[in-house]
Amino acid sequence: MAIRENFTYNDMEEWLNAKRVTEIECLVPDLTGVARGKILPRVKFTEERGMRLPEVVLGMTVTGNSPSGDVAFERAISSTDRDMILKADPTTITTVPWAVDPTAQVIHDCYFADGKLVDFAPRSVLRRVLRLYQQKGWKPLVAPELEFYLTAKNIDPNLPLTSPIGRSGRGETSRQVYSIDAVNEFDPLFEDIYDYCDMMNLDVDTLIHEIGAGQMEINFQHGDPLGLADKVFYFKRTLREAALKHDMYATFMAKPMGGEPGSAMHVHQSVVDAASGQNIFSDPDGSPARIFHHYIGGLQRYMPSAMAIVAPYVNSYRRIVRHTAAPINLQWGVDNRTVGFRVPVSGAQDRRVENRVIGADANPYLALAVTLACGYLGMVEQIEPTPMVEGSAYNMQVELPQGLPEALALLRGDDKLREVLGERFIDVYAAIKELEHQEFMTVISPWEREHLLLHV
């Protein structure tokens, strides 16, 4: 579901006038999930204007650098630093609640000069996968659950993060999973978050305290994948701004604190028949359909190759370790949170599978695109899953890549994902992530200085 469903450009103009908007933030989600773009005065924001940004905006690492000497990358992104043409998606227009003056924000799609969508832009990649479902007469539905940490302000990256100070004047020193009182410690912040989300039509559902100290989870109502990706993109930005207002940080790092669990973006996913609205994961008698098992089989077969997308940073793999409330393998089970792919107990129409592998640090557009791509391939190739796990999967064999270089090699070598997600996207994305890993390898960690400096 879009933020403002069925909005046209004229509807957007009327909305801007009614809100007396004076400035507009024109946003483009880049491959790392960072909001790029420009801020325009209201009078300069017109459909005919055709705002532009350099193509390389979609070819940068999280540190702002671009690969050089990568042949595939340079085939995809022009060496002449040409412009993309940006067009606003009216369904994404919303307010900027924390702005002093009346300000709007709107997500833009990226186009080449010939009018075609830039195929390696995150929204374009997700649209590409959704078209495959549409051609089959299927409609996927998703419901993300996004974990994050609140921390005390930390202006020195060399220092470890600590828990923030709540209303009691004390930080959390123990785990308060599902504690209402622990959430209420930050009640003023969460009141602002809910107010902001309501003003932005983000349709968030429940808020809970997760396992880690200062770790929370927000759930979204199920709906259209592109609309949900937009909402997650906006929510991340909104939460960070709200936290700063209350003199703390909010982080979606997969593993921000040593000794604490990591943060995930669990995605519940189902598929309905586009014509009838019936869940194709269930047979008429209410039992699980074969195609449901094929979907799970696709997740099992292709998720290792997708790991560089759902675990996109070196830090992401610190989360994927045994006995830290994160999956380490590709097993599946009913109402089993130790597996990578959990099937919640539900009625026939609500039958779904929850992908628990995805990190909170993943780009929401790309994470939804690739998990749906894995399930799609499973259905069309009729891939059978492994037997269901009845007990804990934490002591079973590690089946997921354990680092970014391994994950990137699998991604580059998977022809099926390359075909479904787009060849140029894979080339650009992999080149960016390889450069990020090279940048990381130039940094010496405190662990190395502590244990190697005088002992080896």
ZANUMI-123137 format. One record per residue: residue in one letter; x, y, z of N, C-alpha, C in turn. Coordinates in steps of 0.001 Angstrom, whole numbers, plus 500000, padded with zeros to 6 digits. Layout:
BEGIN
aXYZXYZXYZ ...
END
This chain:
BEGIN
m500844498816500000500000500000500000500882501238500000 a500592502173499109501379503393499023501081504297500214 i501955505262500449501757506199501541500514507042501287 r500338507481500039499106508167499630498625507491498359 e497838506441498555497476505538497469496710506278496372 n497076505949495123496392506472493927496542507976493744 f497514508586494420497761510014494232498307510264492829 t497757511253492143498286511705490861499118512956491083 y499724513453490012500511514678490148499616515850490544 n498405515911489988497475516983490360497069516888491822 d496838515651492299496528515460493725497675515955494593 m498901515664494150500068516101494908500149517628494965 e499854518280493842499875519746493810498849520325494783 e497655519745494783496616520234495687497011520002497141 w497620518854497413498064518540498768499132519533499231 l500085519841498366501147520795498704500572522179498984 n499593522576498186498967523887498400498197523909499711 a497466522824500004496673522769501231497568522814502465 k498739522199502372499682522175503498500555523438503553 r500410524285502538501209525525502439502708525226502537 v503106524203501828504503523775501832505377524838501180 t506522525118501805507461526105501258508721525465500687 e509043524243501153510227523536500662509888522078500415 i510614521476499470510398520064499169511742519357499117 e511859518266499880513045517420499824512804516327498792 c513570516371497713513433515422496610514442514300496830 l513955513101497147514814512025497639514956510900496625 v516160510324496590516444509118495819517154508134496745 p516589506949497005517316505951497796518465505369496964 d519691505449497489520810504877496741520966503394497117 l521988502747496588522125501309496783522410500932498238 t522969501861499000523221501588500414522006501916501281 g520968502514500683519786502916501435519844504341501935 v520909505075501603521055506471502004520151507338501128 a519542508354501738518701509293500990519572510342500324 r519607510332499004520298511359498224519259512289497609 g519684513415497081518733514270496383519009515745496546 k517959516540496394518057517995496462516864518554497232 i517055519755497786515966520481498440515604521662497553 l514326521761497205513866522800496298512846523702496982 p512837524991496632511696525822497030510437525305496340 r509301525462496974508044524972496427507796525472495007 v508097526714494726507792527290493414508636526669492303 k509757526060492667510637525434491668510273523985491406 f509360523443492180509002522033492067507824521886491104 t508129521523489864507091521350488847507334520050488086 e506274519486487518506385518234486763507289518399485552 e507277519588484969508043519807483753509523520051484018 r509869520371485258511236520796485548512249519686485277 g511916518443485620512834517331485368514132517449486132 m514058517321487448515263517414488273516275516346487870 r517542516645487996518600515742487551519615515513488670 l520205514324488636521334513989489500522313513162488692 p523605513244489005524571512406488290524306510925488517 e524538510136487489524328508692487556525163508043488661 v526319508614488938527241508021489911526670508053491323 v525597508825491566524943508832492870524500507418493246 l524169506602492241523771505217492484524955504260492431 g526165504792492397527340503944492316528375504273493371 m527899504618494581528819505025495637528726504083496833 t529855503928497508529884503172498752529238503999499858 v529071503387501025528495504100502148529424505219502612 t530690505168502219531644506231502549531700507316501483 g530951507145500386530886508171499349531892508017498234 n532547506867498123533519506628497054532929505738495975 s533548505762494797533091504945493669534215504051493173 p533886502852492714534914501943492196535594502511490958 s536854502177490808537583502535489588538330501299489112 g538362501109487806539074499972487246538264498702487181 d537001498737487630536122497568487534535409497636486188 v535725496710485298535229496773483923533712496705483871 a533118495778484620531662495619484597530973496859485147 f531521497446486216530956498666486792531012499807485773 e532132499927485099532293501030484155531483500830482881 r531091499577482585530152499354481483528753499823481861 a528416499699483160527065500034483611526896501531483842 i527870502165484474527770503584484810528728504366483924 s528182505336483223528933506080482217530141506784482820 s531255506725482131532469507411482571532390508918482359 t531363509371481631531200510809481374530406511504482467 d530027510755483526529294511336484651527990511986484181 r527251511251483357526019511803482788524919511875483850 d523891512636483523522783512846484440521711511782484295 m521015511533485412519747510824485397518636511870485508 i517502511567484937516324512424485077515455511838486185 l515103512662487139514329512215488291512876512660488165 k511973511736488446510544512036488409509921511628489734 a509178512547490328508550512291491618507466511234491493 d507381510368492496506270509425492612505244510070493536 p504126510555492994503160511302493825502628510506495011 t502608509177494915502073508374496019502964508409497254 t504192508921497117505134508945498244505235510311498906 i504438511287498468504526512626499055504060512590500507 t504827513197501375504459513244502789505174514416503448 t504813514681504679505403515805505396506774515441505942 v507505516468506367508738516299507144508417516830508536 p507947515976509454507387516457510720508374517236511583 w509664516948511440510650517597512309511153518933511744 a510706519298510542511152520553509931510483521756510601 v511185522874510667510647524097511285509577524713510396 d509882524869509108508922525423508154508152524295507486 p506952524571506927506182523512506254506985522904505101 t507378521664505285508270520992504332507691519633503969 a507833519276502693507400517963502219508619517173501758 q508439515862501684509458514998501100508768514043500144 v509446513728499050508860512846498046509975512030497409 i509707510742497220510686509837496624510588509924495103 h511743509924494455511816510032492996512315508729492379 d511852508463491184512394507388490359513409507962489390 c514374507131489001515486507562488152515295507027486734 y515462507912485764515290507553484361516518507953483550 f516796507166482495517789507559481512517176508593480567 a518011509186479734517532510207478803516517509656477799 d516561508338477529515614507741476591514271507397477225 g514087507753478501512815507527479163512705506199479890 k513725505353479830513680504064480515514166504221481962 l513580503409482853514020503421484239515485503004484350 v516221503660485221517592503245485510517514501885486199 d518020500863485521517758499492485951518490499082487216 f519519499823487628520230499459488856519830500334490043 a518797501184489885518254501919491025517431500964491896 p517483501095493218516800500136494095515313499959493808 r514592501054493591513152500923493307512929500206491976 s513815500414491024513686499739489725513900498241489871 v514854497847490713515130496422490921513908495744491533 l513296496369492533512101495791493148510958495733492144 r510783496777491363509725496763490341509940495628489331 r511175495372488995511496494302488039511005492951488566 v511247492690489856510800491435490453509272491384490523 l508644492491490888507187492520490994506523492289489638 r507169492723488557506617492460487214506596490963486923 l507594490225487399507620488776487189506427488114487874 y506115488570489083504932488057489774503660488420488999 q503595489660488543502410490120487816502166489284486566 q503236488917485873503102488109484658502544486725484944 k502702486252486164502168484947486566500756485063487156 g500255486283487279498960486480487911499022486427489426 w500218486667489980500439486612491424500663488016491984 k500329488172493258500567489436493952501207489138495305 p502482489475495485503129489227496782502729490276497814 l502638489844499058502382490733500182503490490533501208 v503923491619501838505002491528502818504636492330504066 a505273491963505178505119492701506435506471492721507141 p507219493812507055508533493879507709508414494108509218 e509348493524509942509526493774511372510968494264511548 l511120495490511996512423496153511954512953496376513360 e514111495783513645514757495955514945515793497075514872 f515995497726516010516980498814516068517402499014517518 y518504499714517697518994500056519035518897501559519259 l518522501928520461518710503290520950520004503309521754 t520832504308521512522104504404522234522323505831522710 a523192505969523683523638507297524073524418507911522918 k524424509220522835525193509891521787526653509465521861 n527240509259520700528616508786520635529309509536519496 i530068510568519853530699511374518811532102510893518472 d532597509896519195533920509332518926533751507894518454 p533944507609517170533731506246516672534696505216517241 n535742505652517932536670504711518550536154504159519873 l535081504737520406534538504303521685533329503400521464 p533153502366522290531969501495522171530692502269522468 l529588501803521900528287502389522175527805501975523558 t526983502817524174526378502514525463524884502780525391 s524142502211526343522696502410526372522364503855526737 p521255504372526215520870505750526535520266505850527929 i520164507071528411519552507332529709518062507554529509 g517245506779530243515803506921530147515254507895531178 r513926507854531386513273508792532299513749508613533742 s514188507384534074514646507116535441516005507727535728 g516694508186534694518042508723534865519121507671534790 r518730506409534468519693505325534388519608504661533022 g520722504110532578520738503331531361520434501871531650 e520025501132530634519764499703530814521079498959531007 t521106498105532007522295497266532241521948495792532136 s520689495472531930520268494083531766519237494018530651 r519011492821530159518093492649529045516648492657529544 q515808493406528858514433493615529302513453493212528197 v513615492011527670512825491570526529511332491650526825 y510585492293525931509137492484526006508692493296527219 s509594493971527887509230494749529064508516496039528654 i507299496240529187506557497475528934507236498646529641 d507686498420530873508320499496531627509595499975530943 a510345499042530331511576499428529644511271500299528431 v510183499999527735509765500865526623509341502232527150 n508611502229528258508127503489528831509256504392529309 e510444503827529519511604504654529861511839505728528792 f511457505412527565511687506334526446510359506817525854 d509353506936526729508011507291526290507967508614525518 p508656509661525955508611510909525183509114510731523745 l510158509918523574510666509659522222509629508914521391 f509040507860521965508120507056521174506806507784520899 e506415508710521768505259509542521454505532510367520205 d506735510915520113507102511676518912507140510770517688 i507693509561517852507796508646516716506410508300516180 y505491507959517075504137507618516628503445508828516005 d503655510013516579503067511217515995503632511470514598 y504953511352514461505582511554513150505056510542512137 c505003509262512554504556508220511625503105508423511214 d502288508887512155500886509164511836500778510315510838 m501560511363511034501549512499510114502025512088508722 m502886511057508655503459510629507382502718509451506751 n501642508977507413500869507827506902501728506564506768 l502629506316507723503507505159507627502854503879508132 d501716503984508824500912502809509167501717501771509947 v502472502240510964503198501293511809502219500609512745 d502580499407513171501679498604513994502179498607515438 t502831497555515869503201497414517275504664497772517523 l504936498171518767506287498455519235506564497557520426 i507703496878520406508076496025521536509542496259521890 h509898495890523123511302495872523535511867494516523148 e512967494517522439513593493270522016514596492792523067 i515419491796522683516287491118523647517403492015524168 g518032492786523294519200493558523679518866494756524552 a519873495253525274519716496446526097519522497661525196 g518350498280525277518041499419524413517603499020523021 q517319497724522816516919497251521485515393497187521391 m514849497764520334513413497815520108513079497208518746 e511780496959518544511298496470517250509993497163516919 i509873497596515671508631498176515171508107497288514048 n506810497035514056506198496183513043505309497003512126 f505285496619510856504450497281509863503308496349509449 q502165496948509132501049496184508587501438495617507223 h500895494451506868501253493827505598500665494627504430 g501332494538503291500860495257502117501772495066500920 d501637495966499956502408495925498716503892496133498996 p504778495327498388506208495434498704506822496801498416 l506476497428497294507082498727496992506640499772498009 g505351499776498347504868500717499343505500500487500703 l505690499217501087506327498913502377507796499297502372 a508480499108501248509883499518501173510005501033501342 d509084501783500726509073503235500906508884503597502375 k507973502882503051507701503192504456508894502876505346 v509575501766505089510770501439505878511861502479505629 f512028502871504375513010503908504020512717505195504784 y511461505612504787511074506818505515511216506624507022 f510843505442507526510886505225508970512302505323509514 k513251504761508801514633504835509277515068506290509448 r514735507094508461515082508513508521514346509199509681 t513072508879509840512243509489510871512745509143512264 l513071507863512479513529507433513791514839508110514175 r515761508188513216517042508839513528516834510298513924 e515948510998513202515681512401513520515014512545514885 a514048511687515186513364511755516472514329511480517619 a515215510500517426516185510178518476517116511363518739 l517572512018517697518452513175517873517750514285518651 k516458514455518396515687515463519134515721515188520630 h515834513902520998515844513515522407517261513184522889 d518244513694522166519650513629522587520168512195522676 m519770511366521706520289510002521626520399509612520163 y520989508467519910521086507931518562520127506757518407 a519678506553517191518993505314516816519798504703515681 t520113503414515797520955502784514781520338501482514290 f520498501261512987520050500026512346521235499146511960 m522407499436512533523534498519512345523122497112512727 a523616496128511989523254494747512299523809494305513646 k524974494801514013525593494400515289526308495619515878 p525567496515516517526195497745516996526946497601518316 m526595496573519120527172496457520458527657495037520708 g528900494914521166529429493604521516528687493013522703 g528462491703522681527781491046523784526278491176523763 e525725491863522760524283492003522617523844491387521296 p522574490966521195522099490404519925522129491448518811 g522156490970517574522101491867516436520673492267516106 s520544493154515124519233493649514706518898493125513314 a517666492639513167517209492039511920516076492853511314 m515780492555510074514537492991509444513817491718508996 h513038491152509903512278489956509562511157490345508600 v511002489574507538509998489898506521509036488726506360 h507783488948506753506722487978506496506281488155505046 q506124487048504328505776487139502914504791486049502529 s503801486465501742502809485549501192502518485985499768 v501782485144499045501440485441497651499964485123497448 v499241486067496878497822485835496585497605485848495074 d496529485206494662496107485264493273495603486679492992 a496159487327491969495829488728491703494357488927491380 a493725487939490765492324488072490365491369487814491520 s491608486741492269490664486332493313491033486820494703 g492321487147494921492777487531496255493028486373497184 q492886485136496684493109483958497515494601483674497673 n494983483276498866496373482957499172496746481663498442 i497703481739497520498069480554496741498924479585497546 f499336479986498760500103479081499615499211478021500267 s497901478153500130496965477195500745496102476544499676 d495872475243499825494923474520498970493492474835499416 p492499474506498558491103474792498924490671474202500257 d491268473080500662490881472480501941491610473107503130 g492438474136502867493142474835503938494517474298504256 s494919473220503610496240472643503867497315473386503069 p498580473256503467499658473925502724499742473405501286 a499823474313500329499921473935498924501361473564498579 r501539472775497519502884472418497086503693473664496735 i503007474656496169503720475874495756504274476621496964 f503649476447498123504167477035499358505510476400499717 h505577475080499619506844474398499885507891474761498836 h507468474962497598508420475384496565508987476768496868 y508142477651497393508611478989497771509707478869498837 i509452478040499843510457477824500887511716477198500283 g511532476251499356512681475646498686513520476667497946 g512857477654497331513581478722496643514383479578497597 l513797479882498768514542480631499777515773479851500224 q515613478555500415516748477735500839517827477663499763 r517412477509498520518377477338497432519167478622497152 y518480479762497137519099480974496605519521481998497668 m519089481841498931519463482841499928520965482934500180 p521745481844500102523194482032500233523758483000499196 s523267482933497968523730483842496917523204485254497126 a522134485380497908521529486694498159522107487374499385 m522997486715500125523444487237501408524134488589501307 a524850488831500227525534490120500090524545491271499998 i523282490966499673522244491994499586521513492138500910 v521226491034501597520493491109502862521424491255504061 a522727491044503870523753491292504891524861492075504188 p524653493387503962525451494126502977526780494701503463 y527099494581504738528321495211505260529167494195506030 v530410494546506276531262493660507063530670493440508445 n530034494461508993529421494348510315528246493375510315 s527606493180509169526408492338509092526679490912509549 y527869490424509304528184489015509566528540488769511024 r528696489823511804528858489674513250527535489241513889 r526435489482513198525121489063513695524861487577513444 i525391487047512340525088485676511924526032484706512625 v525883484586513935526694483659514718525779482864515642 r526241481729516058525431480784516815524998481348518182 h523755481058518569523198481390519884523166482897520154 t522827483672519129522673485121519327521325485587518799 a520317484724518835518954485031518379518912485346516890 a519877484811516132519895484985514679520130483626514027 p519555483410512849519754482121512174521171481986511636 i521658480750511596522982480484511026522877479545509826 n521637479125509520521486478154508439520187478388507678 l519866477459506789518761477609505852517576476713506200 q517497476284507444516430475374507845515096476117507950 w514005475350507948512691475949508110511881475125509107 g510880475761509720510050475071510681508823475887511022 v507847475240511616506598475887512016506749476460513424 d506479477764513549506557478453514843507890478193515535 n508977478280514772510315477968515265511227479154514946 r511627479884515981512430481095515769513927480823515675 t514333479565515720515752479249515595516161478995514152 v515207478940513240515494478617511841515579479898511006 g516098479754509798516163480901508907514814481298508353 f513927480302508157512633480547507527511532479952508396 r510844480812509104509838480404510084508446480495509459 v507636479495509703506239479502509266505375479747510495 p504810480952510654503951481209511812502671480384511746 v502109480086512902500814479419512954499749480408512493 s498925480004511523497946480940510957496830480162510278 g495791480893509883494742480320509070495189480200507627 a494354479557506804494718479289505413494974480569504619 q494159481598504810494307482828504035495529483624504461 d495995483392505694497144484142506216498436483336506171 r498433482182505500499647481351505467500795482143504852 r501946482102505517503079482916505095504360482296505626 v505482482824505139506784482424505657507534483684506056 e508261483597507139509030484734507663510514484487507401 n511118485363506609512554485300506368513257486018507512 r513998485262508339514661485816509517516153486081509290 v516602485912508056518020486074507740518385487538507526 i517462488345507028517742489718506591518129490599507770 g519173491406507595519619492329508625518888493656508553 a518816494356509694518188495673509740518957496692508918 d520218496396508607521059497318507843520856497204506336 a520013496270505899519813496062504462518968497181503863 n519253497512502608518402498426501853517032497760501705 p515943498386502176514644497698502169514157497322500769 y514435498158499769514008497846498402514718496592497889 l516015496535498116516789495407497609516523494146498421 a516340494292499741516055493124500576514731492480500178 l513701493295499966512405492748499550512500492175498145 a513238492843497266513380492340495893514027490967495880 v515083490781496654515836489532496544515140488391497277 t514472488654498413513764487555499071512571487107498230 l511887488055497578510798487686496663511344486977495429 a512522487373494978513146486707493828513468485250494160 c513984485008495355514301483628495764513038482774495795 g511974483315496387510719482576496444510120482353495067 y510227483354494208509721483231492829510437482102492091 l511757482077492187512519481018491519512147479641492071 g511900479573493365511481478307493940510158477824493372 m509226478760493170507916478381492643507990477963491177 v508713478732490364508743478413488931509621477190488648 e510627476956489491511487475791489305511029474585490116 q509965474783490909509388473712491728510448473029492603 i511152473864493369512222473376494230511631472841495531 e511946471615495865511462471015497102512353471438498273 p511747471801499407512560472170500574513103470937501281 t514015471144502186514506470067503050513410469716504065 p513527468598504761512536468275505799512471469361506869 m511285469568507399511065470582508423511827470235509707 v512401471259510337513100471083511612512099471180512750 e512129470214513649511204470185514779511785470871516021 g513081470698516257513706471277517445514536472511517098 s515526472797517940516373473970517730517342473736516571 a517495474772515755518442474713514637519768475382514977 y519897475925516198521106476654516555522350475770516607 n522166474487516880523322473594516959523596472862515654 m522825473172514632523018472524513341524144473212512574 q524484472670511437525608473164510645525371474589510149 v526433475390510143526363476732509557526254476597508040 e525244477222507462525001477110506023525031478446505296 l525157479530506032525167480858505422526598481369505298 p526883482203504289528222482790504180528618483511505461 q529886483433505804530368484005507054531118485317506880 g531120485855505676531782487126505442531391487693504097 l531633489001503926531222489693502711531932489185501460 p533230488922501474533864488417500244533253487103499756 e532996486170500670532363484909500294530977485152499710 a530208486035500355528855486323499886528869486977498506 l529816487874498267529898488544496964530274487569495857 a531147486626496164531512485620495159530296484781494768 l529466484427495754528252483666495465527267484494494643 l527136485772494977526210486636494244526642486801492795 r527920487078492592528419487264491218528257485991490390 g528333484841491029528318483581490289526947482960490103 d525894483610490600524553483022490502523830483581489282 d523762482805488219523149483261486973521660483502487109 k520976482728487948519524482882488089519180484213488757 l519859484546489845519611485839490483520031486986489583 r521095486791488835521535487820487891520448488089486852 e519779487025486409518720487183485417517484487861486013 v517111487471487223515898488008487832516088489443488318 l517226489754488926517464491079489489518039492063488481 g518677491557487434519263492427486429520779492372486446 e521357492128485287522808491955485201523562493208485616 r523100494365485136523832495602485455523721495929486943 f522594495641487544522473495864488981523497495031489739 i523596493750489412524549492877490109525969493404489943 d526333493815488740527691494304488500527992495565489303 v527041496512489303527247497759490041527286497495491537 y526336496727492027526236496465493465527483495739493975 a527889494688493274529048493909493727530319494752493732 a530481495601492729531670496463492685531700497427493865 i530552497981494206530475498897495349530829498176496648 k530278496991496835530515496262498076531960495760498176 e532558495423497060533968495021497095534855496196497486 l534537497393496997535298498570497384535112498868498868 e533881498730499374533655498937500808534502497982501640 h534602496725501199535403495765501950536887496146501903 q537348496613500762538737497066500662538993498230501617 e538046499154501704538193500290502622538240499807504073 f537398498848504410537390498306505764538728497667506104 m539337496979505144540579496265505404541761497195505651 t541603498483505419542676499440505714542637499919507159 v541581499530507898541399499988509282541821498880510249 i542625499231511239543085498281512254542174498388513474 s541642497265513933540660497269515016541336497252516381 p540606497669517444541155497563518808541522496134519184 w540764495132518725541071493736519035542463493368518533 e542803493817517330544119493500516765545236494142517576 r545027495383517980546059496063518785546191495425520163 e545054495006520735545091494432522085545757493070522101 h545444492206521141545869490819521218547085490481520340 l547382491307519367548471490975518464549712491847518634 l549508493074519119550605494042519162551831493495519874 l551671492906521043552807492462521856552896490952522010 h552005490195521309551945488752521550552331487896520356 v552553488490519206552837487662518028554189488018517439 
END
